[in-house]
Amino acid sequence: MVNWSGVLRRVQRAARWWVIAAVAAHGAGIATVVTVDRMRKRRYPPGGEFPRTPPRTLPVAGSEVTVFTFGQHVYDAMLASIREAKETIYFETFIWKSDEIGQIFKDELITAAKRGVEVYIAVDTWGNLVVDPRFKRMPDLPTLHALWFPLIRPGLVTMNPRKTGRDHRKILVVDSEVGYVGGYNIGSLYATMWRDTHVRVAGPSVWELEDAFVDFWNDHRRRKHPKLPDTGSRAWEPRIRAAENAPSRLLFPVRGLYLEAIDRAEDHVYITQAYFIPDREILDTLIAAARRGVDVRVLVPRVSNHVLADWAARSYYSRLLEAGVTLWLFRDAMVHAKTMTVDGRWSTIGTANIDRMSMTGNFEVNLEFYDDGLAEHMERVFATDLTNCTELTLEQWNARGWFTRVLEYLIKPFGPLM
């Protein structure tokens, strides 16, 4: 007679050892990648040298749009706008370093509040865990309102998606007249060492960014924070629009923005991403575009500041390269931009990465532009960046060693967490 209780115990024991072995293997893979990356960065620190595209201002749909690809340039413009503020400043960022640049921004915001400007600040706590707590303290001024987005979101425990996500946005709006959005956080490192993209809008379409800030503020303010007026759009302008990912509202239009634009592409799609971990639909849409003859190019850092994201992305390279998508690796500096331009007609610049956290997890905002002139400039920016890239060919990719393939296999399951 079969001793089923004994069989069950053996099965349970084997299952436990299998789980332990699997966790150990994945942990060893992560530890190996992280350790090698740290050794490499100590031996070969990034130099921060890369070709620059000067800022350029173009007329778009009744507004003026300026594209920045160098941190110091956009910081100078943002600080000038803050110093000229007369009525309101809306300032939102994911990371705000307590270094020289960070202190300048803090001082100017406080100065603006002291001269009577109503200053509203929203900052993500998680993104600033390592920042000196003293830097986070603000003076008690009636015109200075600071909202620190909470470190622990209750949805992580209650499994409520409306109460999850980080505030990954970077927005500045001054006097309802000028607004900024893009990939740049605030800090000295980003001023000169990182390649990122930010955009300034002056004119009626500033409302798109103003409304994005107002929505977020009113949804997440505390009792002590004043409610901001929801004014409604002064003009309906479809050629410049903001897409806001808002977990609290279960809205993720940035993802749809990318999918629709790639699906419409007839000639070319140029993507620049800091962390490129596409979900199944985005991956399939890119592959379908390449197979119908669209020139699909994806530019990513050769080595980013998050090595596990790099390795998670590698699991998609084979399918992309086999379909004809070309991959370009940016050298010697961290490229942190989140942009795409399609067919010389359409472009997007914003805060969202093509990964799960940005597309279906965090609060994000991207501006989309239907304008040939801006698309032409974004193509020029992309061409400049390509001069600092190495193309990864299918032949090179297939020649990688077995140990590398094992590490990719071990890290791949963590892609959806990034």
N, C-alpha and C positions, 0 to 999 in steps of 0.2 A: 504494500500500500504506500502511495506517495505521501511523504510528509510535506504537505503544502505550506505549513507555517515555516518549516526550515527553508524551503525554496524561496518563499517570500523574503525571509531575512537575508538570504544570499543575494537576491536581486537588489534589495534595498542597499546592502553593503556595496555591491558593485556600482550601483547608481551613485552613491556618495563618493566613491573613489573616482568615478568618471567625472563628476562635477568638480571635485578638488583638482584633478589633473587638468581639466579644461581651464579652470580659473588660473591655475599656476602657469599654464602655457601662454594664455593671453597676457597675464601679468608680466611674464618674462619678456614677451615680445614688446610690450609697451616700455618696460624698463630699458631694454636694449636700445630701442630707437631714441628714447629721451637721453640716455647716457651718451650715446654717440653724438647726438646733436649738440649737447653741451660741450663736449670735448672739441668738436669741430668749430663751434662759435668762439671758444677761447683761443683756439689756434689761428682761426681765420675770421676775425670779427668783420662784420659788414662795413664797407667803407662809406656807404651813403652817397657814392658818386653815380649819377645817372643823367642822361640828357633831359633838358627842360624845355617845355613848351611855354612861351611867355603868355601871361594873361591876355585874353582877347574879349572885347565887348561887342556883342552883335544885337541888332534889333530883332525881336521875336514877338509877334502878335501884340504889338502895342507896348511891350515892356523892353527893358534892356537886360540882356543876359551876359554875364561874364563868367568864363570858365577859368579856374585856377588849378594848376597841377604842381605847385610848389608851396609848401606849408607857410614859409615866412611871408609870401605874397598875400595869401588869404588872411593870415593873422593880422597883417598891417591894415588890410581893408576892413576887417571886422572891428578892430580897435578904433579905427577912424570913425566908423559908423556909431559905435558906442559913445565916443567922445562928443559926437554931434547930436546925440539923442536929446529930444525936448519933452517927449510925453511918456513913451513906453519902451521897454526893452523886454523881449522874451528870449531867454537863453536856456538852451537844453543841450546836454552832452552826456555821453556814456562814460568817458574817462576824462578826468580833470586833474592833471598832475600838479603837485605842490612844488614845482620847480620855478625857474625864472619866468618862463612864458605863462605858466599857470598863475603865478602871483601877479603879473601885469594885468591879466584878465580880471582877477579878483579885485584888484585895486581900482580898476576903471569902472567896474560894475558898482562898487561901493561909492565911488566918487559921483557917478551918475545919480544914484539914489539920494545922496546928500544934497544934490542941487535940485531935487524935487521930481526927478524922473521916476515913474513907477516901474520897478525892476522885478521881474519874475524869473526865478531860476529853478530848473528841474534837472536833477542829477541822479544817475543810477548808483545806488550804494554798492552793489556787487562789483561794478566796474572800478570802484575806488577803494577796495578793501585795504590795499597797501599804502594808501595816501595818509599822511600824518593827520590824525584826528584834529589837531589844532588848526590845520588849514581849512577844515570843513566848517569851523565856527564863523558865523556871520554877525556883524553888529546888529543891535536891536534898533532898527530904523523903521518908521511907519511906512516908508516907501519901498522897503526891501523884503521880498517874499521868497523864501527858499523852500523847495520841496525835495526831500531826499527819498527817491523811490525805494521801497523797502527791500532789505536784504533777503528776507524769507517770505516767499509768497505762499499763502495758505493752500492754493490749488495743488501744490506739490504733495500735500498730505491727503487732501480730500478728493484728489483726482478731478478737480474742476478746472477745465482748460481756460475758463474766463479769468481765473486768478493765478495764472502762471505767466512766465515770460519776463525778460529784462527790458529796460528802456535803452535800446541801442541807438537811438536817434541823435543827430547832431544838428540843431536848428538855432539860428539867431534871426530875430525879426525886430527891427527898430522903427518905431513911429508909424507902423503900417505902410512904410514907404520902401524899405529895402529888406531883403531876406536872404539868408545863406543856408545851404544844406549840402551835405556830401559825406565823405568818409573821414574827414579830419577830426580827431579828438583834439584835446587841448594839452600841449606839452612841448618842451624844448626838443625832444627826440623827433617829434613829427615835423618840426619847423624846417629842418634841413636834411634829415637822414632818411625819411620815408617818401615814397612816391605815391601820392594820393590825388583825388579829384574832388573839388568842391565847386559849387556854382552860386553866383549871386544874382538875384532877380530884383530889379528896380522898376516899379510901375504897378499897374493894376493887378498883375498876377502874383504879387506878393501875398495877396489874400490866401492863396493855396497853402503857404507855409504858416501864415498867421492862424488860419483855421485849424491846421494840424496841431499847433501848440495849444490853442484854446480847448480843443476837444480833449486832449490828453490831460491838461491841467484841471479842467472841470470834472473829469471822470475820477481823478486820483487825489485831489486836494484834501487837506484836513480841514477841520472846523475853523482853525485859526486863519486859513487862507481865504482871501476874497475870491468870489466867483468872477470869471472873466465874461464880458459880453460876447454873445454869439451873434455876430452882425449879419451873417449871410453874405453871399458873394455880391460885390458891386458890379461885376460884369461876368457874363458867361463866356469864357474863352477856352474852347476845346483844344487849342494848340499848345497850351501849357496847363498841365493838370498834375495834382499830387495824388499818389496812391499811398494810403496809410494802412499798414498792417497793425491791427488792434486785437490782441487776444481777448481782451475784456468784452469785445463785441463780436468775437468769432469771425472777424473779417481779415482776409489775407489777400488783398487785391494785387500786391506787388508780384506775387507768383503768377497770377493770371496775366498781368502786364507782360512779363517775360514770355510766357507760353504763346500768347496771341501774336506778339511781334515776331517771334521766331517762325511761327506757323505761316505768317503772311510773307515771309522773306522770299524774294525771287532771285536776288543776285549775291548779297553778302551779309554776313552777321559777324560783327567784331565785338568780342566780350573781354572785359578786363575784370578780374576778380581776385580778391585777397585769399579767399577760401572757397574752393570750387568742389562742392560735394552734391551734385545734382540728384534730385529724386527721380523716380522711374519715369514720370511724365516729361520732365524737362530733358532728361537724357534721351528718351525716345524721340522727342520733338527735334532736338539737335541732330540726331542721327538721321531722321527722316529728311530734314532740310539738306544735309550734306549729300544724301543719296539722290536727291532730285537735282543736284548740281549747284546748290548754293555754296559759296565760299565761306565756310564756318571756321573762324579762328578764335581760339581761347587763349588769353594771356594770363598767366599766373606767376607768382613768385617761384624762383627755382628752389629757394628755401624760405619759408615764412617764419613768423615769430611763434607759430603754433605747429610744431613738428608733427603732432598726431593728426592734425587736419590735413597736412601734406600727404601723409601715408594713407589716410582714409580716402583721399581723392584718387590715389593711384589705382584703386580697384576699378575705376571707370575708364582708365586710359586705353585699354585694349579695344573695347567696343568703339570708342570714339575714333581712334586712329584707324581701325579697320574700316570704318564707315567713310573715312575721308576728312574728318575734322582734323585741323592742324592745331598742335599745342605748342605754345611759345613760353619759354621759361625766362623770367626777368632776372638779371644778374646783379649782384653787388649791393642791392638795396631791397628793402621790403616794399613791394607794391601792395597798397591797401585800398585801391580804388574799387568802386562798385558801379561799373558803367557798361552800357551796350549801345551800339548804333547799328541800324539796319537800312540797307538799300539807299543810303544817301538821303533818307527822308525822316527817319525817326530816331530819337535817342532817349536814353534815360540816365540820370545821375542821381545817386542817393546814398542811403545808409545800409541797404540790404545786401548781404552776401547770397550767393547761390548755394545755400546749405539749409538743412532742416530748421535750425534755430532761427534763421532770419526769415525763411519763407513761411513757416507755420508755427513759430514759437515766440519771437520777440516783437516788441513795438518797433516799427520801422517806418521810414517814409522815403519814397522816391519821386522825383519829378520826371514826367515824361514830356518830351518836346516833339511836336510835329513841325519841323522846319528844316528846309534844305540847307540853309546857311549854317545852322548850328551843327547839323549832321556832317557837313563837309569839314567843319573845324574839328569835330570829334574824331573823324577819320584821320585828320592830320596829327592829332595827339596820339592816336593809335600807331600811326606810321613812325612817329618819333620814338615811341616806346619800343617798337620792334627792332630798332637799331641797337638796343641794349639787351636783346633776347637771343637765346639759342633755341632753335627748333628741335623738338623731340620727335624723331621719326619712328615709324613702326618698326623698322629694322633695328634701331637702337633699343627700342623698348623690348622687343622680343629677345634681345641678347642679354638681358639682365640675368643675374645668377639665381640659383635655387634658393639660397638663404634669403635673398631679397624677396622672393616670391612667398616664402614661408611667413616672413614678417608682414607682408601685405595681407595675407590670409588671416593672420591673428588679429590684425588691427581693423580689418574691414567691418566687423560687427559694431564697432563703436562710431562709425560714420553718422548714423542717425542721431547720436547724442551731441553732435558738434554743430 
